[in-house]
Amino acid sequence: MIVGVPIEIKNNENRVAITPAGVVELVKNNHVVLIQKGAGENSGFTDDEFVSAGAKILPTIEEIYASAEMIVKVKEPIAEEYGLIRKGQLVFTYFHFASSEPLTHAMLKSEAICLAYETVESADRSLPLLIPMSEVAGRMAIQEGAKYLEKPLKGKGVLLGGVPGVPPGKVLVLGGGIVGTQAAKMAAGLGAKVVIMDISLPRLRVLNDIMPANVVTILSNEYNIKNAIKTADLIVGAVLIPGAKAPNLITRDMLKLMRPGTVVVDVAVDQGGCIETCKPTTHEDPIFIIDDVVHYCVANMPGAVPYTSTLALTNATLPYVLQLANKGWKNACAENAALKRGLNVIAGKVVYQGVADAWNLPMSKIEDFFN
Ligand SMILES: NC(=O)c1ccc[n+]([C@@H]2O[C@H](COP(=O)([O-])OP(=O)(O)OC[C@H]3O[C@@H](n4cnc5c(N)ncnc54)[C@H](O)[C@@H]3O)[C@@H](O)[C@H]2O)c1
């Protein structure tokens, strides 16, 4: 199969969908890999490295889309790319169709096959192509939070680890899933006093078993949250209710309970945030202050660390890319139920219920495409 990897042209997106290691695997399986010139630069991979791995470099995005049978990307196509996608072409990337009606209509019109990273779903209902980015964001939440706790960056002026004779800072993590677990581990590693709250007792039991002694688990409820925010230096929002807006666990009124210079990093901002006053920010202008509380609400945190994020993402995507290239999308999806759940749009038809519901579109039977 001819696999094409364009440059990501969405604002501030520095990742690339394949690494030289991935190219080696594809070429070993007799596939042709076309990489747009400079596509790997912001993630630390040169064109020469891709060529040494066996890829061909093409100068323009138009040539990549025109030649490839499968396009592998990171972010959803943006308006400039809509017209480049061809009938019958397989596009494997994050789409997030439910948040963009124009994208949904453009992909329907293209008659391409759209396989979305975010809905590839394993039998245990986990989302293998979302987990790596949650791991990055969770770990980064502490790095960013620690930074904005510094006085010149508007924080309280607290060093999370403390020093001999001075107690460490206090970190409250709301939600003990992937993001929350990684955040708690990083904060604990710095020596902070960490509290993780979750509504799931089974999850708290697991966390209690695996976390070091400076991490305490507490059931998430309004009473416990109100108490904890009075003394927390850094609060990480990491809750998720699948398919729904994140609940407002910290309301505007509750900000007054916090001490000036407290930092909140609301990682859940992409689902509306779990702190009422959070609204999405960007890496250019990541924070704002309300009632003396520093809010960090960047919606694409992994974009700031493309070296790490590209490797983390491609470690997870490559096995699926190989299956798709080796077998074609139909056979690969027929043999792998997790991959089949990634199919959102096939040849002008919506085949994923969430997308049909989001834009009130007719839902087609996926099985019709497999007979
Ligand atoms: N901003 C970014 O760049 C970025 C990057 C990756 C992920 N995220 C987002 O981070 C959020 C968390 O993702 P995840 O992968 O950790 O999800 P997850 O499903 O692994 O974990 C969510 C946890 O929240 C808990 N929860 C639900 N309601 C709660 C409540 N009221 N109080 C406390 N805990 C509650 C759940 O029990 C679960 O353990 C998602 O919204 C995700 O989209 C954002």
Ligand as a Chemical Component Dictionary entry (heavy atoms), coordinates in Angstrom:
data_LIG
# 
_chem_comp.id                   LIG 
_chem_comp.type                 NON-POLYMER 
_chem_comp.pdbx_formal_charge   0 
_chem_comp.three_letter_code    LIG 
# 
loop_
_chem_comp_atom.comp_id 
_chem_comp_atom.atom_id 
_chem_comp_atom.alt_atom_id 
_chem_comp_atom.type_symbol 
_chem_comp_atom.charge 
_chem_comp_atom.model_Cartn_x 
_chem_comp_atom.model_Cartn_y 
_chem_comp_atom.model_Cartn_z 
_chem_comp_atom.pdbx_ordinal 
LIG N1  N1  N 0  -5.868  19.224 27.964 1  
LIG C1  C1  C 0  -5.263  18.260 27.314 2  
LIG O1  O1  O 0  -4.330  18.483 26.565 3  
LIG C2  C2  C 0  -5.700  16.838 27.514 4  
LIG C3  C3  C 0  -4.889  15.784 27.076 5  
LIG C4  C4  C 0  -5.301  14.470 27.347 6  
LIG C5  C5  C 0  -6.511  14.243 28.021 7  
LIG N2  N2  N 1  -7.271  15.307 28.407 8  
LIG C6  C6  C 0  -8.544  15.144 29.132 9  
LIG O2  O2  O 0  -8.309  14.807 30.485 10 
LIG C7  C7  C 0  -9.503  14.243 31.026 11 
LIG C8  C8  C 0  -9.185  12.995 31.822 12 
LIG O3  O3  O 0  -8.767  11.966 30.946 13 
LIG P1  P1  P 0  -8.371  10.506 31.456 14 
LIG O4  O4  O 0  -7.755  9.827  30.295 15 
LIG O5  O5  O -1 -7.594  10.577 32.720 16 
LIG O6  O6  O 0  -9.805  9.880  31.760 17 
LIG P2  P2  P 0  -10.108 8.560  32.608 18 
LIG O7  O7  O 0  -11.421 8.060  32.164 19 
LIG O8  O8  O 0  -8.924  7.635  32.597 20 
LIG O9  O9  O 0  -10.243 9.094  34.117 21 
LIG C9  C9  C 0  -11.287 9.917  34.559 22 
LIG C10 C10 C 0  -11.517 9.660  36.038 23 
LIG O10 O10 O 0  -12.441 10.655 36.507 24 
LIG C11 C11 C 0  -13.194 10.039 37.531 25 
LIG N3  N3  N 0  -14.358 10.854 37.871 26 
LIG C12 C12 C 0  -15.543 10.981 37.242 27 
LIG N4  N4  N 0  -16.346 11.830 37.920 28 
LIG C13 C13 C 0  -15.623 12.270 38.996 29 
LIG C14 C14 C 0  -15.882 13.160 40.068 30 
LIG N5  N5  N 0  -17.066 13.770 40.196 31 
LIG N6  N6  N 0  -14.914 13.364 40.984 32 
LIG C15 C15 C 0  -13.718 12.747 40.876 33 
LIG N7  N7  N 0  -13.412 11.888 39.899 34 
LIG C16 C16 C 0  -14.349 11.651 38.963 35 
LIG C17 C17 C 0  -13.513 8.656  36.938 36 
LIG O11 O11 O 0  -13.935 7.751  37.939 37 
LIG C18 C18 C 0  -12.162 8.282  36.329 38 
LIG O12 O12 O 0  -11.345 7.542  37.231 39 
LIG C19 C19 C 0  -10.412 14.004 29.804 40 
LIG O13 O13 O 0  -11.343 15.044 29.718 41 
LIG C20 C20 C 0  -9.447  14.052 28.655 42 
LIG O14 O14 O 0  -10.100 14.397 27.433 43 
LIG C21 C21 C 0  -6.898  16.579 28.138 44 
# 
loop_
_chem_comp_bond.comp_id 
_chem_comp_bond.atom_id_1 
_chem_comp_bond.atom_id_2 
_chem_comp_bond.value_order 
_chem_comp_bond.pdbx_ordinal 
LIG N1  C1  SING 1  
LIG C1  O1  DOUB 2  
LIG C1  C2  SING 3  
LIG C2  C3  SING 4  
LIG C2  C21 DOUB 5  
LIG C3  C4  DOUB 6  
LIG C4  C5  SING 7  
LIG C5  N2  DOUB 8  
LIG N2  C6  SING 9  
LIG N2  C21 SING 10 
LIG C6  O2  SING 11 
LIG C6  C20 SING 12 
LIG O2  C7  SING 13 
LIG C7  C8  SING 14 
LIG C7  C19 SING 15 
LIG C8  O3  SING 16 
LIG O3  P1  SING 17 
LIG P1  O4  DOUB 18 
LIG P1  O5  SING 19 
LIG P1  O6  SING 20 
LIG O6  P2  SING 21 
LIG P2  O7  DOUB 22 
LIG P2  O8  SING 23 
LIG P2  O9  SING 24 
LIG O9  C9  SING 25 
LIG C9  C10 SING 26 
LIG C10 O10 SING 27 
LIG C10 C18 SING 28 
LIG O10 C11 SING 29 
LIG C11 N3  SING 30 
LIG C11 C17 SING 31 
LIG N3  C12 SING 32 
LIG N3  C16 SING 33 
LIG C12 N4  DOUB 34 
LIG N4  C13 SING 35 
LIG C13 C14 SING 36 
LIG C13 C16 DOUB 37 
LIG C14 N5  SING 38 
LIG C14 N6  DOUB 39 
LIG N6  C15 SING 40 
LIG C15 N7  DOUB 41 
LIG N7  C16 SING 42 
LIG C17 O11 SING 43 
LIG C17 C18 SING 44 
LIG C18 O12 SING 45 
LIG C19 O13 SING 46 
LIG C19 C20 SING 47 
LIG C20 O14 SING 48 
# 
